[in-house]
């Protein structure tokens, strides 16, 4: 990796200039949204995060191997993903970090300003409104709305919280592109219906409920309880494997060799621990098997990450 002598340039200022310099080497850019696999689209934000980290450290160029290591993928997959954007790098030099930030940002639609409405000004809504990372990634918090009279009229992150009754007017006034639902599950579907009726077709849902939306509306669900369940599963597996290796001082003792009576006690204890984890995480009753995997569907709830 080579380092630039000056402050890292951002995609917003460097993209056009670097694009002109790279156009001949890279050829015409891939048509936005055409022929790019969903799996590649899902990895582009990961690449962008790694690229921003490199830019923050004033890295000017990076090889595919180095960028792949930063992103946690293999270099062949990274090169194939970036080829969908029309970016092939320069042999012996690698990728220009600023230009690649511009390319990925352009493909993700982040080179424009996306007004975001947060519905629900509780703890989560406040945290989202105060997060400074949105502005540098192409998103602008346009407004917050809430139905609590004690919250309406207060100021959060320089925004006056508006009444949820005025949601449709707020959407029209600020030309909202993306709606964020940070409400209790009981009212999330109603909020979603109002967002869709007002013309919002991109929704980020933090409420622990699956939303029903018509075709043409994209929903991404952030469910922390599902992620905690997955972590609890792996933590329990590691604990069981470690215990099996320590029993009777014999490393690698197989679980099948435990006497029937002991095995029954161990299983009961494990189930008790799992139950306590579920209760602590608010996961009672546990989610159906298979509900934790990511699913990408237009017009249907995308569950997972």
Secondary structure, DSSP 4 states (H G I P E B T S, - for coil): -EE-SSPPPPHHHHHHHHHHHHHHHH-SPPPTTSS--HHHHHHHHHHHHHHHHHHHTTEEEE-HHHHHHHHTS-HHHHHHHHHTTT---BTTTBEEHHHHHHHHHHHHTTTS-EEEEEE--SHHHHHHHH-TTTGGGTEEEEEEEES-TTTTT-EETTEEPEEGGGHHHHHHHHT--EEEE-S-HHHHHHHHHHHHHTT--EEEE-SSSPPP--TT-EEEE--HHHHHHHHHHHHHHHHHHHHHHHGGG-TT--GGGS-HHHHHHHHHHHHHHHHHHHHHTT-PSPPPTTTTS----TTSEE---
